[in-house]
């Protein structure tokens, strides 16, 4: 009987999407604005990236609580009044933060864009941080952090980050409870004055809009947003130093979390497209070698994966797999085997073509909607990239060869270049793991 694959036509050539109409401007206060026309529906997607890195102790706590409290009201409106004003013009806003930035994201009806921008300006310039509401957010954040720290995946992420980054700020995955407990509304207002400011910030607007007129509207609404302290530039992230396997004990755990990590090229590096394809062939999508080995062939885990994580101070290659305690060492052995195979032997042309088609398709899919394109451009805003990078990246993917993938894999995927962290029941897995690696 003919298989399903025999009934499907081969993939056709990848076609580049037409570059959308856009306009860009940097205002006198340092805010850069990019407006992109994508008239699919009468909405405009908004992404405002504000640099918010910090070197001081407790910065992660300040960033987290500030993000949770930014929309609690302004000097003119209570929290409820602000929500009602946003809803009246079809605007939804959300605020998040990480080690590099605060991100305000949302959507607004095309007809309400000017009013939505005025409300955004009101939040940016006069957020109130009411003491009672901030206290409530502080309690909620502390509760969330306590729950998070009990989750195996979070324990593994925290351990890997500390192992990879040492004393760099990127080692702080979660805010410390004591740091959160010491914050109040007065502290948040001070941080807001200093750090929620336009210098180095980038606003992306994608939707049913006129790019030139939208820039004028943004300047009218946000031109008065005054600069604060200069953005903090983090020192480069350290190169991970391979060493003994770090075993984090979770007595009685029925699963082990395998976490490996190493350096990776930045998006601006000429080798990045080849590295992305190396990542896909190894474990970056369902048809990868890693999935085929420890999920499909051996049944060790359901969701093994690898990825490239981009941050302002450096990018990292990461491997994640959660396996049953009994197969912890065999799963790590297969992980090392597949990484070593990537680093020492060329992949096949068929693997390269499959990974390339996936990468091109994923790129097209991620930028095909207003929200997807806005999110992509917001992610590129940190290193100062934009629409041109998307087209250049696509062309670069098409030119990658087997030798290019091997070069990147040998530099970044070799097991000897990666740190390894295992979270699990140490009494049950230490002896077998010790046959594969020295244990710290």
Secondary structure as UniProt FT lines:
FT   HELIX           4..7
FT   STRAND          22..26
FT   TURN            28..29
FT   STRAND          32..37
FT   STRAND          43..51
FT   TURN            57..58
FT   HELIX           59..69
FT   TURN            70..71
FT   STRAND          73..74
FT   HELIX           79..88
FT   TURN            89..90
FT   STRAND          91..97
FT   STRAND          101..109
FT   HELIX           110..112
FT   HELIX           113..126
FT   HELIX           131..148
FT   TURN            149..150
FT   HELIX           152..165
FT   TURN            166..167
FT   HELIX           169..171
FT   HELIX           177..181
FT   HELIX           185..195
FT   TURN            199..200
FT   STRAND          202..207
FT   HELIX           211..222
FT   TURN            223..224
FT   STRAND          245..249
FT   TURN            251..252
FT   STRAND          255..264
FT   TURN            267..268
FT   TURN            270..271
FT   HELIX           272..279
FT   HELIX           280..284
FT   TURN            286..287
FT   HELIX           289..290
FT   HELIX           291..297
FT   STRAND          305..311
FT   TURN            312..313
FT   STRAND          314..324
FT   HELIX           325..327
FT   HELIX           328..344
FT   HELIX           349..366
FT   HELIX           370..381
FT   TURN            382..384
FT   HELIX           387..399
FT   HELIX           402..412
FT   HELIX           415..417
FT   STRAND          419..424
FT   HELIX           426..433
FT   TURN            434..436
//
